[in-house]
Amino acid sequence: MGYDLRSDYEYWLAKENDGFPSAVRLVRQNKLKAENIDGEPRFVNNGNGTVTDNETQLIWKESDSYLDLDKWVSWGEGKNYINSLNREQYAGCVEWRMPTRKEVETIFDGGNPITDKYGDTVLLAPEFPPGAGQTCWTKTLHKTDKALAIRFQFYNGDYKWHQIGLRSHGVRAVSNIKK
């Protein structure tokens, strides 16, 4: 597996690339900060099915499509799920959307194990309920192959390109906080 930091792209190396120049950079995820500089909590459960992230200025739907629909969805079905939230004005919001890869990474919390629907461990900020799917579609499409989108894995904080037609992931709606 290789990763091009300049273009933010992950790729597979062929076995015959023994001489391919590469380096290893070890990284680790720190536990999410529970409070910001003012002592205000980072995440706030709004009591209406949403969670506000005061650090990123994003509001998240508390549950994901997997928890709501009891099934995995394809990328297109995920977009339809988001559109239905906008039509019903879920929690008074009409600007729900799929998150970007970088946005969904902000709610991954390696220090907070909870269980998904099947009892497996996922790592999410504590304000999100157990039972969610292990993965989340993002709106991030591949630059040259529009049949691929990134899906984020809440069980290890990794992400991969997947065919948008695969019905194998959930999606968590996000919106920007209105100023």
Backbone as a ProteinNet text record, in pm:
[ID]
protein_1_A
[PRIMARY]
MGYDLRSDYEYWLAKENDGFPSAVRLVRQNKLKAENIDGEPRFVNNGNGTVTDNETQLIWKESDSYLDLDKWVSWGEGKNYINSLNREQYAGCVEWRMPTRKEVETIFDGGNPITDKYGDTVLLAPEFPPGAGQTCWTKTLHKTDKALAIRFQFYNGDYKWHQIGLRSHGVRAVSNIKK
[TERTIARY]
85.5	0	89.4	58.3	132.8	39.1	95.5	14.8	94.1	36.3	99.3	49.3	134	93.6	67.1	134.2	115.1	-24.5	-78.3	-210	-317.8	-283.2	-380	-447.5	-365.3	-416.4	-351.1	-431.3	-385	-384.8	-284	-275.6	-203.3	-222.5	-156.9	-29.9	77.1	203.4	207.8	253.8	268.6	386.9	382.6	490.3	623.4	619.4	743.7	809.2	748.8	805.3	898.9	990.5	1082.9	1169.8	1207	1295.6	1222.9	1090.8	1012.9	1052.5	1095	1136.4	1016.3	1030.7	921.7	978.7	895.2	933.5	812.8	837.1	730	721.5	601.3	577.5	476.1	517.9	428.5	346.2	217.4	127.6	41.7	-12.6	-108.9	-213.7	-328.1	-439.2	-448.6	-450.4	-473.7	-623	-659.1	-800	-852.8	-975.6	-1035.4	-1038.2	-1011.9	-1019.5	-1165	-1192.5	-1329.6	-1378.5	-1285.5	-1323.6	-1237.1	-1290.4	-1207.8	-1138.8	-1071.7	-992.4	-1077	-1201.2	-1289.1	-1352.5	-1319.1	-1378.6	-1514.3	-1560.1	-1686.7	-1668.3	-1765.6	-1749	-1734.3	-1650.7	-1630.1	-1758	-1815.4	-1937.5	-2053.9	-2166.4	-2286.9	-2402.8	-2466.6	-2587.6	-2700	-2762.5	-2863.4	-3002.1	-3019.4	-3148.2	-3253.9	-3216.4	-3311.1	-3263	-3175.5	-3122.8	-2998.5	-2939.3	-2818.2	-2710.4	-2586.3	-2470.8	-2391.1	-2361.4	-2281.8	-2135.4	-2047.4	-1903	-1857.5	-1831.2	-1794.2	-1656.3	-1571.6	-1438.2	-1442.6	-1517.9	-1523.1	-1638.8	-1729.2	-1848.3	-1939.2	-1949.2	-2036.9	-2144.9	-2260.3	-2367	-2389.1	-2391.5	-2403.3	-2537.1	-2593.4	-2709.2	-2657.7	-2724.9	-2678.1	-2668.4	-2766.8	-2764.7	-2726.8	-2679	-2644.2	-2752.5	-2735.4	-2835.9	-2850.5	-2743	-2750	-2839.6	-2824.4	-2906.8	-3052.6	-3074.2	-3210.3	-3283.1	-3212.7	-3276.2	-3260.6	-3171.9	-3143	-3091.1	-3012.2	-2950.8	-2835.5	-2745.1	-2637.5	-2694.3	-2630.1	-2674.8	-2557.4	-2589.6	-2488.9	-2466.4	-2368.1	-2340.1	-2462.2	-2524.1	-2642.4	-2759.2	-2779	-2884.8	-2854.5	-2725.6	-2686	-2724	-2702.6	-2743.5	-2895.1	-2969.8	-3116.3	-3159.6	-3090.8	-3119.4	-3099.9	-2990	-2962.3	-3070.9	-3107.7	-3212.2	-3344.4	-3375.7	-3500.7	-3497	-3379.9	-3367.3	-3394	-3346.6	-3371.3	-3518.5	-3583.4	-3726.4	-3810.2	-3777.2	-3855.2	-3806.8	-3703.6	-3644.6	-3608.5	-3533.4	-3493.1	-3422.5	-3468.5	-3415.1	-3413.9	-3507.4	-3519.2	-3415.4	-3341.1	-3232.8	-3270	-3234.6	-3257.6	-3126.9	-3015	-2884.6	-2798	-2861.7	-2786.5	-2712.2	-2595.2	-2514.4	-2427.3	-2363.2	-2264.9	-2138.5	-2067.8	-1944.1	-1829.1	-1729.2	-1603.7	-1524.6	-1420.1	-1335.1	-1277	-1229.2	-1166.8	-1267.4	-1392	-1493.8	-1527.2	-1548.1	-1587.6	-1474.5	-1350.4	-1237.1	-1244.3	-1308.7	-1311.1	-1399.1	-1488.6	-1571.5	-1520.1	-1414.6	-1348	-1273.1	-1293.5	-1226.7	-1167.5	-1037.7	-968.6	-970.8	-1002.1	-1006	-1145.4	-1244.4	-1381.4	-1447.9	-1423.4	-1486.3	-1634.4	-1718.5	-1859.5	-1888.1	-2005.8	-2036.4	-2125.7	-2104.3	-2193.4	-2313.5	-2397.3	-2519.4	-2491.7	-2376	-2343.8	-2255.6	-2231.2	-2148.9	-2000.4	-1961.7	-1820.7	-1785.2	-1657.9	-1612.2	-1598.4	-1654.7	-1631.2	-1584.7	-1516.7	-1453.9	-1509.3	-1606.2	-1675.2	-1674.9	-1685.6	-1699	-1815.3	-1804.1	-1902.6	-2044.5	-2062.8	-2197.1	-2280.7	-2219.5	-2292.2	-2332.8	-2455.6	-2505.4	-2442.5	-2441.5	-2397.4	-2497.9	-2454.1	-2543.2	-2523	-2437.3	-2413.2	-2334.8	-2329.2	-2250.1	-2101.7	-2022.6	-1877.4	-1814.5	-1883.8	-1825.4	-1921.1	-1866.6	-1946.1	-1902.8	-1998.3	-1969.8	-1935.1	-1849.9	-1822.5	-1859.5	-1865.7	-1895.3	-1769.7	-1655.7	-1527.7	-1519.7	-1532.4	-1522.6	-1380.2	-1342.3	-1210.5	-1199.3	-1082.4	-1064.1	-1081.9	-1035.2	-1041.6	-1142.3	-1185.6	-1282.4	-1402.3	-1503.5	-1621	-1707.3	-1667	-1737.8	-1683.2	-1585.1	-1524.4	-1545.8	-1579.1	-1591.3	-1519.4	-1479.3	-1413.1	-1517.2	-1489.3	-1568.4	-1472.3	-1515.6	-1435.2	-1471.8	-1372.4	-1392.8	-1382.2	-1490.8	-1490.1	-1428	-1392.1	-1328.8	-1178.7	-1118.5	-974	-928	-1019	-982.1	-922.6	-929	-874.3	-984	-945	-1042.6	-990.6	-1083.3	-1051.3	-1146.6	-1104.5	-1190.6	-1280	-1408.4	-1502.5	-1592.6	-1640.2	-1736.1	-1864.2	-1913.4	-2031.4	-2157.8	-2158.4	-2275.8	-2285.9	-2180	-2183	-2274.4	-2362.7	-2450.8	-2384.4	-2286.6	-2206.1	-2164.1	-2223.1	-2182.6	-2303.8	-2282.6	-2383.2	-2334.8	-2413.2	-2371.9	-2426	-2349.2	-2392.5	-2405.3	-2522.1	-2549.3	-2479	-2434.2	-2366.2	-2413.4	-2403.1	-2436.4	-2346.2	-2328.2	-2253.1	-2343.2	-2285.6	-2362.1	-2391.9	-2517.2	-2558.6	-2505.1	-2444.7	-2392.5	-2503.2
-116.9	0	122.3	218.8	343.4	460.3	573.2	692.9	813	890.3	1010.2	1129	1180.9	1290.4	1419.8	1438.6	1561.2	1571.8	1459.5	1464.2	1397.2	1354.9	1295.2	1175.1	1081	967.7	838.1	735.2	605	511	424.8	334.9	206.8	102.3	-26.3	-32.3	-82.6	-102.7	-246	-261.8	-395.4	-465.6	-598.2	-674.5	-651	-629.1	-611.5	-474.7	-387.5	-255.7	-259.7	-356.1	-369.2	-245.8	-180	-64.8	67.1	63	187	265.4	390.2	466.6	496.4	465.3	491.4	514.9	565.2	588.4	557.5	538	510.6	628.1	675.2	780.3	726.3	710.7	659.9	774.6	749.7	849.9	783.4	862	811.2	917.8	873.9	964.1	993.1	1118.3	1154	1149.4	1123.9	1127.6	1268.3	1276.4	1406.9	1492.1	1619.9	1711	1726.2	1706.9	1713.6	1857.7	1953	2093.5	2179.7	2296.4	2391	2485.6	2584.6	2676.4	2747.8	2780.5	2851.9	2761.2	2631.5	2538.7	2487.8	2532.2	2486.5	2344.7	2256.2	2120	2119.5	2027.9	2019.2	1973.4	1861.8	1807.7	1831.8	1872.6	1896.5	1821.8	1734.3	1669.4	1770.4	1806.4	1912.2	1866.4	1736.2	1686	1676.8	1699.7	1691.9	1596.5	1503.6	1409	1458.5	1568	1623.1	1643.9	1649.4	1674.8	1788.2	1891.5	2003.9	1983.3	2006.4	2004.6	2150.3	2202.9	2344.3	2374.3	2272.9	2296.4	2313.4	2228.9	2234.4	2318.8	2358.6	2435.3	2354.9	2223.4	2135.2	2080.9	2053.1	1984.7	1851.2	1744.2	1608.2	1549.4	1466.3	1387.6	1282.8	1269.3	1180.8	1034.9	988.2	851.1	855.2	742.5	735	658.7	648.5	581	434.3	370.5	230.3	211.8	297.8	291.9	324.9	421.6	464.4	366.7	313.2	230.8	80.4	42.2	-97.9	-172.7	-104.1	-168.1	-81.7	-146.1	-73.8	-4.4	103.5	175.4	194.5	207.4	245.4	396.1	447	590.3	671.1	627.7	696.4	690.5	574.8	562.9	650.7	665.2	756.2	899.7	939.4	1074.8	1090.5	986.2	991.2	1002.1	931.4	939.7	1083.8	1145.5	1285.4	1378	1357.8	1441.1	1427.1	1306.5	1287.9	1364.2	1370.3	1449.7	1597	1646.1	1786	1810.8	1715.9	1731.2	1737.6	1653.7	1653.7	1760.3	1834.6	1939.4	1883.1	1773.7	1706.8	1805.3	1812.1	1901.4	2047.4	2082.5	2220.6	2260.8	2164.6	2194.5	2145.2	2224.4	2185.1	2181.9	2184.5	2184.7	2066.1	1950.9	1829.6	1786.8	1726.1	1678.9	1563.9	1497.3	1395	1464.4	1406.5	1470.1	1445	1529.2	1503.2	1403.2	1348.4	1256.2	1326.9	1447.6	1519.7	1553.9	1583	1613.4	1490.2	1376.2	1257	1208.3	1234	1198.6	1270.3	1387	1466.3	1406.3	1312.3	1249.5	1110.3	1065.2	940.3	965.9	879.5	894.6	760.4	744.4	620.2	581.2	673.8	645.8	619.3	607.6	587.5	472.2	349.1	235.5	223.3	210.6	177.2	59.9	6.7	-107.2	-67.1	-135.9	-117.6	-210.5	-219.6	-299	-446	-495.2	-636.7	-664.2	-563	-580.9	-564.2	-529.6	-503.4	-362.3	-338	-208.9	-105.9	11.5	128.7	240	336.9	441.5	577.8	624.9	750.2	837.6	967	1058.5	1011.3	1026.3	967.7	1021.7	1133.8	1190.5	1117.4	1027.1	950.8	816.7	769.8	647.5	521.4	412.7	284.3	234.6	139	77.8	127.2	226.3	281	181.3	208.7	126.1	147.7	51	59.4	157.3	187.8	270.4	381.5	483.6	599	644.4	650.8	709.8	856.5	907.9	1051.6	1103.1	1233.6	1290.7	1300	1257.8	1267.3	1162.4	1207.5	1119.8	1120.5	1011.4	998.8	1099.7	1160.7	1264.3	1212.6	1090.6	1039.8	927	861.4	752.7	786.3	846.9	892.6	777.4	653.4	537.9	499.7	575.8	548.8	666.1	633.9	735.5	682.1	772.4	731.7	693.8	583.9	548.6	539.9	596	603.1	487.6	427.7	313.5	358.8	347.8	387.7	282.6	166.5	66.4	84.1	161.9	182.9	321.2	406.4	541.6	550.1	442.1	437.7	473.3	495.5	517.4	453.7	418.3	349.3	396.4	375	400.2	278.6	300.8	192.1	228.9	125.4	145	205.9	313.9	382.2	297.7	194.3	108.9	0.7	-18.3	-122.4	-81.1	-169.8	-144.4	-204.6	-132.6	-192.2	-93.1	24.4	125.4	205.5	288.6	383.2	523.4	622.6	761.9	840.4	937.6	1023.8	1165.7	1223.1	1357.1	1463.3	1568.6	1679.3	1809.7	1917.8	2050.8	2152	2264.7	2371.9	2444.2	2491.7	2567.7	2704.4	2743.6	2876.8	2982.7	3084.8	3195.6	3292.6
0	0	0	-81.5	-84.6	-64.6	-28.6	-7.9	-56.4	-145.4	-198.2	-116.7	-27.8	59.8	-16.1	-128.8	-206.2	-264.9	-313.6	-376.2	-292.3	-169.5	-78.3	-144.7	-192.4	-268.2	-221.7	-200.3	-157.2	-277.9	-289.9	-404.5	-364.7	-445.7	-423	-504.3	-447.3	-518.5	-571.2	-694.9	-751.6	-685.1	-677.8	-615.8	-685.2	-816.6	-891.3	-868.4	-788.8	-760.6	-640.2	-636.1	-523.3	-504.9	-614.6	-605.3	-594.1	-576	-569.6	-445.2	-460.3	-341.8	-252.6	-127.6	-34.3	104.7	189.7	328	415	539.6	634.5	730.2	751.5	850.3	949.7	1072.9	1175.3	1230.4	1246.6	1302	1407	1494.9	1591.2	1613.4	1653.6	1676.7	1825.7	1862.1	2001	2027.8	2151.3	2188.3	2163.2	2114.9	2086.8	2212.8	2194.6	2307.7	2349.6	2476.3	2525.7	2536	2550	2565.8	2475.8	2440	2364.7	2463	2412.3	2495.9	2600	2567.5	2660	2764.8	2762.7	2857	2812.1	2695.6	2639.6	2586.1	2604.9	2554	2401.9	2352.8	2208.1	2139.1	2186.3	2127.6	2222.3	2165.7	2245.1	2180.1	2257.7	2209.2	2223.8	2111.7	2110.7	2154.3	2179.6	2226	2117	1991.5	1880.8	1771.1	1809.6	1711.9	1640.9	1692.1	1631.9	1737.8	1690.8	1776.2	1712.8	1791.3	1743.7	1781.2	1685.1	1708.4	1709.5	1828.4	1841.7	1784.8	1769.8	1714.3	1562.2	1495	1347.8	1295.9	1385.5	1347.9	1254.5	1283.3	1207.6	1300.2	1242.7	1315.5	1245.2	1323.3	1272.2	1310.6	1224.3	1263.4	1361.6	1473.3	1580	1532.5	1459.6	1406.9	1259	1209.3	1066.8	990.8	859.9	777.8	816.3	857.4	894.7	1017	1114.5	1234.9	1202.4	1113.5	1078.7	987.2	886.4	783.8	807.3	898.6	928.3	805.3	723.1	606	556.8	483	416.2	293.7	250.9	131.6	35.8	-92.4	-191	-177.4	-249.7	-243.9	-291.2	-401.3	-452.8	-355.5	-292.5	-192.1	-71.1	-39.4	68.5	36.5	-88.7	-130.1	-120.4	-159	-147.8	-1.8	86.7	229.6	279.2	239.5	278	222.6	95.8	34.4	107.9	156.6	231.3	364	427.2	550.5	522.4	407.8	370.7	339.6	270.9	238.5	365.3	464.6	589.1	687	649.5	734.2	871.2	868.8	991.8	1085.2	1207.5	1311.9	1265.7	1177.7	1131.2	1028.5	974.2	880.1	740.1	638.9	499.3	420.3	491.3	424.8	467.2	490.4	520.1	395.4	415.1	302.8	350.3	252	285.3	335.1	430.6	477.2	379.9	386.9	316.1	400.6	343.5	419	541	522.7	633.8	742.4	705.4	805.9	889.3	823.7	898.3	989.2	951.7	1039.1	1173.3	1177.8	1301.2	1409.9	1375.8	1479.9	1516.5	1449.5	1488	1618.2	1716.7	1846.1	1886.6	1859.6	1889.3	2036	2123.4	2266.6	2319.6	2230.9	2277.1	2203	2246.4	2179.5	2216.7	2116.3	2134.6	2040.8	2045	1959.6	1843.6	1730.9	1616.9	1636	1535.3	1545.1	1573.6	1531.3	1547.8	1670.1	1752	1870.4	1846.1	1722.3	1693.1	1739.7	1762.9	1813.9	1702.4	1725.5	1641.5	1734	1677	1757.3	1716.5	1792.9	1765.7	1890.1	1869	1982.3	2070.4	2202.1	2294.7	2281.1	2215.4	2201.4	2096.3	2020	1918.8	1977.4	1946.5	2009.2	1951.4	2028.9	1975.4	1871.4	1790.5	1692.5	1550.8	1531.6	1397.9	1313	1183.8	1094	1115.6	1069.9	1083.8	986.3	877.8	772.4	733.1	667.7	626.1	486.7	394.5	263.9	281.2	195.1	191	53.2	40.7	-90.5	-177	-124.7	-194.1	-304.9	-429.3	-545.4	-599	-663.6	-725.7	-839.6	-855.9	-958.8	-1100.4	-1127.5	-1264.8	-1283.2	-1176.5	-1186.8	-1099.2	-1158.4	-1083.3	-1031.6	-1059.6	-1005.6	-868.8	-818.2	-688.4	-593.1	-469.6	-364.2	-241	-155	-30.6	73.1	141.7	258.8	376.9	488.2	609.7	701.2	767.8	857.2	1002.7	1075.8	1216.5	1307.6	1256.2	1342.3	1348.5	1255.7	1263.8	1216.2	1172.3	1129.5	990.5	915.3	779.8	679.5	556.9	450	322.4	234.4	109.9	0.6	-123.7	-239	-258.7	-282.9	-308.8	-425.6	-495.2	-603.6	-546.4	-607.1	-552.2	-561	-644.7	-656.8	-550.9	-471.9	-369.1	-254.4	-216.3	-103.3	19.6	74.4	181.1	289.1	292.7	390.2	435.8	536.5	580.3	547	585.3	569.2	688.1	734.5	845.1	791.7	806.4	754.8	838.2	769.3	834.6	771.9	847.3	797.4	867.8	806.2	870.6	969.3	1079.8	1177.7	1119	1128.5	1080.6	1173.5	1117.8	1199.3	1233.6
[MASK]
+++++++++++++++++++++++++++++++++++++++++++++++++++++++++++++++++++++++++++++++++++++++++++++++++++++++++++++++++++++++++++++++++++++++++++++++++++++++++++++++++++++++++++++++++++

